[in-house]
C-alpha cells in the first residue's frame, strides 16, 4: 500500500482489502460486480457494483440487492473528497480530508436521521510508507451548523495495526482481524474474532493465474457464503 496512490477513501481500503492500489488501473477495470450467494448456492442475497474512472479510482458503489444504497463521489481535489450516501430517501454526506504532512485522513459523516442531524468523525493514521497504523473514532455529535473546526472532539475507541512479514493484525478489546497475504501482496485469508459474542469468521480469496480475484468465500460456524467477482473493462 503506497500513500501517494490512495484514493482518499479509507472505506474502500478497509472494505475491499483485495483492491490494492493500482489494481483497477493496471487491469483497465471499469466496474466490478460482486454477487453473493447464500449457503445453498442457489439464491443470490447481495449484489454490489463498484465503478472506477479511467485512472483506477473508485467513483461509485451501488447495492442492487439486499440493503439498497448508492455511494457516489461528489467532488474531489488533492486534499479533500466528498461522497454522497443515499438510501431510501436519506442522503448522508461523507467528507475525507487529507493531512499529507502528518500522514492522516479525517473522515466526517454528516447524517440527517431519526436522531436529527448528527456528525461523526474517524481519524485514519498512516506511517510514512502508506500503511494504516491506527483508526480513532470520536463521539457522535448533534449539530446545527457546519463549523466542524470549532468542535471539541472526544475520542471513544481506537484500533491499532501490527505488521509482520505477510500478515496484518488489527483490532481492539472487542474484536481482532488477521489478514494474510502472498508474496505479491494479494490477500489470501482474513480471520476475524468477536470477543464479546465468541464468534469466529474466516474469509478466503481465490485468484486466477493472471492475478485477478475470482471468488470470495466466507464462513462462520457452519454457515457460508460465496461471492463471485466479475469485471467490465475500459477499451
C-alpha positions as CSV (number, residue, x, y, z in Angstrom):
1,X,0.0,0.0,0.0
2,X,1.6,3.3,-1.1
3,X,0.4,6.6,0.4
4,X,0.6,8.6,-2.8
5,X,-1.7,6.2,-4.7
6,X,-4.6,6.1,-2.3
7,X,-8.0,7.3,-3.5
8,X,-8.5,9.4,-0.4
9,X,-11.1,7.0,0.8
10,X,-10.2,4.6,3.6
11,X,-13.6,3.0,3.3
12,X,-12.6,1.2,0.1
13,X,-9.2,0.2,1.6
14,X,-10.8,-1.5,4.6
15,X,-14.0,-2.9,2.9
16,X,-12.1,-4.4,0.0
17,X,-8.6,-5.4,1.2
18,X,-8.1,-7.2,-2.1
19,X,-8.5,-4.0,-4.1
20,X,-4.8,-3.0,-3.7
21,X,-3.5,0.3,-5.2
22,X,-3.2,0.1,-8.9
23,X,-5.4,-3.0,-9.3
24,X,-8.2,-1.2,-11.2
25,X,-5.8,1.0,-13.3
26,X,-3.4,-1.8,-14.2
27,X,-6.2,-4.0,-15.4
28,X,-8.2,-1.2,-17.0
29,X,-11.3,-2.1,-14.9
30,X,-14.4,0.0,-15.4
31,X,-16.6,-1.8,-12.9
32,X,-16.6,-4.8,-10.6
33,X,-19.7,-6.8,-9.8
34,X,-19.8,-8.8,-6.5
35,X,-22.6,-11.3,-6.5
36,X,-23.1,-13.1,-3.1
37,X,-24.9,-16.5,-2.9
38,X,-26.2,-17.9,0.4
39,X,-25.2,-21.3,1.8
40,X,-27.5,-23.3,-0.6
41,X,-25.6,-21.9,-3.5
42,X,-28.8,-21.2,-5.5
43,X,-30.0,-17.9,-4.1
44,X,-28.3,-14.6,-4.6
45,X,-28.7,-12.5,-1.5
46,X,-26.5,-9.4,-2.3
47,X,-25.1,-7.7,-5.3
48,X,-22.6,-4.8,-5.1
49,X,-21.2,-2.9,-8.0
50,X,-18.0,-0.7,-7.8
51,X,-17.3,1.8,-10.6
52,X,-13.9,3.3,-11.4
53,X,-12.7,6.1,-13.6
54,X,-10.0,5.6,-16.2
55,X,-7.3,6.3,-13.7
56,X,-8.5,3.4,-11.5
57,X,-10.0,5.5,-8.7
58,X,-13.4,4.3,-7.3
59,X,-16.2,6.8,-8.1
60,X,-19.3,4.9,-7.1
61,X,-20.5,1.9,-5.0
62,X,-24.0,0.6,-5.7
63,X,-26.0,-2.1,-3.9
64,X,-28.6,-3.6,-6.2
65,X,-29.8,-6.4,-4.0
66,X,-30.4,-6.6,-0.2
67,X,-29.9,-3.3,1.6
68,X,-30.2,-0.9,-1.3
69,X,-28.0,2.2,-1.5
70,X,-25.6,4.2,-3.6
71,X,-22.4,5.9,-2.5
72,X,-21.0,8.2,-5.2
73,X,-18.1,10.7,-5.5
74,X,-19.4,14.3,-5.4
75,X,-16.3,16.4,-5.5
76,X,-12.6,15.8,-5.2
77,X,-9.3,17.7,-5.1
78,X,-5.8,17.0,-3.9
79,X,-6.6,17.0,-0.2
80,X,-10.4,16.6,0.1
81,X,-13.2,14.5,-1.4
82,X,-16.9,14.4,-0.7
83,X,-19.1,11.4,-1.2
84,X,-22.9,11.2,-1.0
85,X,-24.5,8.1,0.5
86,X,-28.2,7.7,-0.5
87,X,-30.6,5.1,0.8
88,X,-34.4,5.1,1.0
89,X,-34.8,8.8,0.7
90,X,-31.9,9.7,3.1
91,X,-28.7,11.3,2.0
92,X,-25.6,11.4,4.2
93,X,-22.5,13.5,3.3
94,X,-19.1,11.8,3.8
95,X,-16.1,14.0,3.7
96,X,-12.5,12.8,3.7
97,X,-9.8,15.4,4.4
98,X,-6.1,14.5,3.9
99,X,-3.3,15.9,6.1
100,X,-0.4,15.0,3.9
101,X,2.3,16.4,6.3
102,X,1.0,14.2,9.2
103,X,0.1,11.2,7.0
104,X,-3.6,11.1,8.2
105,X,-7.1,11.3,6.8
106,X,-10.1,12.6,8.8
107,X,-13.5,11.2,7.8
108,X,-16.6,13.1,8.7
109,X,-20.2,11.7,8.2
110,X,-23.0,14.3,8.4
111,X,-26.3,12.4,8.7
112,X,-29.9,13.5,8.9
113,X,-31.7,10.6,10.6
114,X,-34.1,9.7,13.3
115,X,-31.9,11.3,15.9
116,X,-31.8,14.6,14.0
117,X,-28.7,16.0,12.3
118,X,-25.5,14.3,13.6
119,X,-21.8,14.4,12.8
120,X,-19.3,11.7,13.4
121,X,-15.5,11.7,12.9
122,X,-12.9,9.0,12.3
123,X,-9.2,9.6,12.0
124,X,-7.1,7.2,9.9
125,X,-3.4,7.4,10.8
126,X,-0.8,6.1,8.3
127,X,3.0,5.6,8.5
128,X,5.5,7.2,6.1
129,X,5.2,4.4,3.6
130,X,1.4,4.5,3.5
131,X,0.4,1.7,5.9
132,X,-2.6,2.2,8.1
133,X,-1.4,2.2,11.7
134,X,-4.4,3.4,13.7
135,X,-8.1,4.2,13.5
136,X,-9.6,6.6,16.0
137,X,-13.4,7.0,16.4
138,X,-14.8,10.1,18.1
139,X,-18.2,10.6,19.9
140,X,-21.2,11.3,17.6
141,X,-22.5,14.8,18.0
142,X,-25.7,16.6,17.3
143,X,-25.1,19.6,15.0
144,X,-27.0,22.6,13.9
145,X,-24.2,24.3,11.9
146,X,-21.3,23.2,9.8
147,X,-18.3,24.7,11.7
148,X,-16.6,21.4,12.4
149,X,-13.3,23.1,13.3
150,X,-14.8,24.5,16.5
151,X,-15.8,21.1,17.8
152,X,-14.0,19.7,20.8
153,X,-13.9,16.1,19.7
154,X,-14.0,13.3,22.4
155,X,-12.2,10.0,21.3
156,X,-14.2,6.9,22.3
157,X,-12.5,4.0,20.6
158,X,-9.3,3.1,18.7
159,X,-8.0,0.3,16.6
160,X,-4.2,-0.5,16.2
161,X,-2.4,-2.3,13.4
162,X,0.6,-4.7,13.6
163,X,2.6,-5.8,10.5
164,X,4.7,-8.9,10.4
165,X,6.0,-10.2,7.1
166,X,2.9,-11.0,5.1
167,X,0.5,-10.7,8.0
168,X,-1.5,-7.7,9.2
169,X,-3.3,-7.9,12.6
170,X,-5.6,-5.2,13.8
171,X,-8.4,-4.8,16.4
172,X,-9.1,-3.7,20.0
173,X,-10.6,-5.2,23.1
174,X,-13.8,-6.3,21.3
175,X,-12.5,-7.9,18.1
176,X,-9.5,-8.9,16.2
177,X,-8.8,-9.3,12.4
178,X,-5.8,-11.0,10.8
179,X,-5.1,-10.6,7.1
180,X,-2.6,-13.0,5.4
181,X,-1.1,-12.0,2.0
182,X,1.1,-13.8,-0.5
183,X,4.5,-12.5,-1.6
184,X,2.8,-10.5,-4.4
185,X,0.7,-8.5,-1.9
186,X,-2.6,-10.3,-2.7
187,X,-4.7,-11.1,0.3
188,X,-5.3,-14.9,0.8
189,X,-7.2,-15.1,4.1
190,X,-9.0,-12.9,6.6
191,X,-9.6,-14.3,10.1
192,X,-11.9,-12.5,12.4
193,X,-13.0,-13.0,16.0
194,X,-15.6,-11.1,18.0
195,X,-14.6,-11.5,21.7
196,X,-17.9,-10.2,23.1
197,X,-20.0,-12.8,21.3
198,X,-17.4,-15.5,20.9
199,X,-17.9,-15.6,17.1
200,X,-15.1,-16.5,14.7
201,X,-15.3,-15.9,10.9
202,X,-13.0,-16.7,8.0
203,X,-12.9,-15.3,4.6
204,X,-10.7,-16.8,1.8
205,X,-9.8,-15.2,-1.6
206,X,-9.2,-17.1,-4.8
207,X,-7.1,-15.6,-7.6
208,X,-6.5,-16.7,-11.2
209,X,-3.1,-17.1,-12.8
210,X,-3.2,-13.5,-14.1
211,X,-3.7,-12.1,-10.6
212,X,-7.4,-11.4,-10.9
213,X,-9.7,-12.1,-7.9
214,X,-12.4,-14.6,-8.9
215,X,-14.1,-15.8,-5.7
216,X,-14.5,-14.8,-2.0
217,X,-15.7,-17.5,0.4
218,X,-16.9,-16.5,3.9
219,X,-17.7,-19.0,6.7
220,X,-19.0,-18.7,10.3
221,X,-19.8,-21.7,12.5
222,X,-21.3,-23.9,9.7
223,X,-22.8,-21.0,7.7
224,X,-21.1,-20.0,4.5
225,X,-21.5,-17.6,1.5
226,X,-19.7,-17.4,-1.8
227,X,-19.2,-14.1,-3.6
228,X,-18.4,-14.3,-7.3
229,X,-16.4,-11.5,-8.9
230,X,-16.9,-10.3,-12.5
231,X,-15.4,-7.4,-14.4
232,X,-16.2,-4.9,-17.1
233,X,-13.2,-3.2,-18.7
234,X,-12.2,0.0,-20.4
235,X,-11.2,-0.4,-24.1
